[in-house]
């Protein structure tokens, strides 16, 4: 190496310590040793290239500092990497060797370890790194065995090993100092503030036969305290189920039922059950920790077993219900991930076979309890989307103009994008090749490692295809390039989307990609106590253009459309509304209309009320509309006779007796006689005062 080239060398360093129990000054001490080594070689470490990870285990692959270091090396920003010890880089020999071969062999970066004397400029770095890497890995294995030995001994002696279920607490025991930090041992004992809740849960489940989900909702509503390990604010089905099946509540204390297994290729940790013989030696029985009596606990286990058998066919190998998924990009049905509650912002999830409900209400965190019918919501969305998309000339013209502007902007930025895409494509191709080499060298007896590698290869391959597609479009490839936009082309695309949405065989695009998120709010339903949902459907220009152009253009907003959706179906009487109005105009009675149409009589009233509201006129009760019928009533027939007898001075009850009808009929007859002639109707009490005889009894005398 010439003296002139030394000034151009870019040197980086990496430091790390494992846990919060260690001294943070360890990073500075390691960096100082790296700087000293660089100075010894006539180099200098740039402050911007000093990478580190604090309180991060060397068995983890995904670390912020080491990821940034590797990325900088792959991007050609580093010429030399210096570490204090190889164990700082990693304590997994697979990760250590793969990383070193990547940065040294593939990207030509020099690697130096101060403590071990490793220098990739020398010819023996691979052998030394392999041997020392195994030594650092064995250190972790021995440390793990020592920790298990100490914790299992503490458990058998009645001390806490760091975890305990809901209903218990730990207290320090004087005179039990241990370790270099001289911490006090802790003992587990019942927490009286929590044990009452544990007993309530078992009573609700065993005696009251309350479903587990309802128990969780009730605990959330009553603001019951949570387990010290809980990461959510509400109770759920899983937390209650684990409580009901935990033997701790009858004094059976287990330790080490599961053990951690780390995948050396990915660094991911999963748990698996230990053999029963190995785990059983750490089980202890402590009657002082019993909270639930044996009979109640046994009944709870029988009921839980019945639940498991009942739903066994609906669960997969991992115990989860089949079909359940949280992958919004690949939803189980069109409406998944589409709705949220406007009150608590929780998503709407499937509730039963035909409904969706606010997840916050299911968990007891929200009072929005109305259910959304799935088929009705689907029908209303399809109808409105088709109405908005089909033959919408203003929308097509707006999309056309926005698309033209996007293409012009892309052409302006095309040279820079070509360079960036070419670089990204080269990097992802290199990563795929390294993953393929790892897969070929992987032993057949490691299915977990094979699966992880295949998933990574699949993801990188898809990433490569996306880069190739974008690069091909930018470079003018006839196969991948988007045709110049035309108004008929955009309209055809929109028509296809509108038709595909209503066809399950054609609709492969999740609706949330087209519509985004719809916030639902509860609104009152006229004539009913139950409420229904309403929400705004918003068609954004950017989403529509991504579908029209297959996501290939730089998109911008410009002509968003918004419409209010009422998720309520037409009532049963709605189909008879027009016919009811027609027969009502023909002066038919309500009961005659109902008989003619074969529908309930109240449907006639509901249809007339709705028509009055739509027309903006007050609704008049049917009993006040008899005049419209123009039929001769009994009062009309006797009007002349009643008037003649009234002129003779007879009292109304005498007239009614003589004409053999009721007194109300005489009153109606007199009223008709006067009103039909345009005369004011006389008041009955005033007339009675003018008569000499006020009672029919005097006449009989």
Secondary structure as GFF3:
##gff-version 3
##sequence-region A 1 701
A	DSSP	alpha_helix	3	6	.	.	.	ID=ss1
A	DSSP	beta_strand	11	16	.	.	.	ID=ss2
A	DSSP	alpha_helix	25	40	.	.	.	ID=ss3
A	DSSP	beta_strand	45	53	.	.	.	ID=ss4
A	DSSP	alpha_helix	64	74	.	.	.	ID=ss5
A	DSSP	beta_strand	80	83	.	.	.	ID=ss6
A	DSSP	alpha_helix	86	89	.	.	.	ID=ss7
A	DSSP	alpha_helix	93	100	.	.	.	ID=ss8
A	DSSP	pi_helix	101	106	.	.	.	ID=ss9
A	DSSP	beta_strand	110	113	.	.	.	ID=ss10
A	DSSP	beta_strand	118	119	.	.	.	ID=ss11
A	DSSP	alpha_helix	125	156	.	.	.	ID=ss12
A	DSSP	beta_strand	168	178	.	.	.	ID=ss13
A	DSSP	beta_strand	183	190	.	.	.	ID=ss14
A	DSSP	alpha_helix	192	206	.	.	.	ID=ss15
A	DSSP	alpha_helix	212	221	.	.	.	ID=ss16
A	DSSP	alpha_helix	237	244	.	.	.	ID=ss17
A	DSSP	three_ten_helix	247	250	.	.	.	ID=ss18
A	DSSP	beta_strand	252	253	.	.	.	ID=ss19
A	DSSP	beta_strand	258	262	.	.	.	ID=ss20
A	DSSP	beta_strand	269	273	.	.	.	ID=ss21
A	DSSP	alpha_helix	276	280	.	.	.	ID=ss22
A	DSSP	beta_strand	284	285	.	.	.	ID=ss23
A	DSSP	three_ten_helix	287	289	.	.	.	ID=ss24
A	DSSP	alpha_helix	294	310	.	.	.	ID=ss25
A	DSSP	three_ten_helix	312	314	.	.	.	ID=ss26
A	DSSP	three_ten_helix	328	330	.	.	.	ID=ss27
A	DSSP	beta_strand	339	341	.	.	.	ID=ss28
A	DSSP	beta_strand	348	351	.	.	.	ID=ss29
A	DSSP	beta_strand	355	358	.	.	.	ID=ss30
A	DSSP	alpha_helix	359	362	.	.	.	ID=ss31
A	DSSP	beta_strand	372	373	.	.	.	ID=ss32
A	DSSP	alpha_helix	374	389	.	.	.	ID=ss33
A	DSSP	alpha_helix	393	441	.	.	.	ID=ss34
A	DSSP	alpha_helix	447	474	.	.	.	ID=ss35
A	DSSP	alpha_helix	487	501	.	.	.	ID=ss36
A	DSSP	alpha_helix	511	515	.	.	.	ID=ss37
A	DSSP	beta_strand	518	524	.	.	.	ID=ss38
A	DSSP	beta_strand	531	539	.	.	.	ID=ss39
A	DSSP	alpha_helix	541	548	.	.	.	ID=ss40
A	DSSP	beta_strand	561	567	.	.	.	ID=ss41
A	DSSP	three_ten_helix	572	576	.	.	.	ID=ss42
A	DSSP	alpha_helix	577	585	.	.	.	ID=ss43
A	DSSP	alpha_helix	590	597	.	.	.	ID=ss44
A	DSSP	alpha_helix	601	615	.	.	.	ID=ss45
A	DSSP	three_ten_helix	622	629	.	.	.	ID=ss46
A	DSSP	alpha_helix	634	637	.	.	.	ID=ss47
A	DSSP	alpha_helix	639	647	.	.	.	ID=ss48
A	DSSP	alpha_helix	652	659	.	.	.	ID=ss49
A	DSSP	alpha_helix	663	675	.	.	.	ID=ss50
A	DSSP	alpha_helix	684	690	.	.	.	ID=ss51
A	DSSP	alpha_helix	696	700	.	.	.	ID=ss52
###
